[in-house]
């Protein structure tokens, strides 16, 4: 059970580093004051190691712990993975690279809220796509360990990280 706990810990660390960087920029604009037009690049350099470590740890999770699921769920798993890819691509198409990677907090990209397209129906479609991908991976691999990562994804990304990232858009107009 050590490997899944390590993966989930790396996921929590990556989300925490990203959320803290964005929250700090919202409160103090430290990165913008310190790095000027390169603040977003500094943010990316700060968050990349923990996200890459999390992604690198994912493939070994199913090999380390087996929480068996019925194999007949594979077609539904592939369907969930396909839906998650489509959902992610639809969100990315609307946001673009800079907004996807929080560039708007660091002076990069548009800063107005997105409310059309897929965002008309889902507040955080890209984060929802991650949870669907992990749930689909659980069904494809017939291993429920990915359901733990899916649940963590919903909790960390939709309830904590998105709360900070959506803060500028939820304030009442002055």
Secondary structure, DSSP 8 states (H G I E B T S, - for coil): -HHHHHHHHHHHHHHHHHHHHHHHHHHH-HHHHHHGGGHHHHHHHHHHHHHHHHHHHHTTHHHH---B--GGGHHHHHHHHHHHHHHHHHHHHHHHHHHHTTGGGGT-S--S---SGGGGT-SSHHHHHHHHHHHHHHHHHTBTHHHHHHHHHIIIIIIIIHHHHTHHHHS---
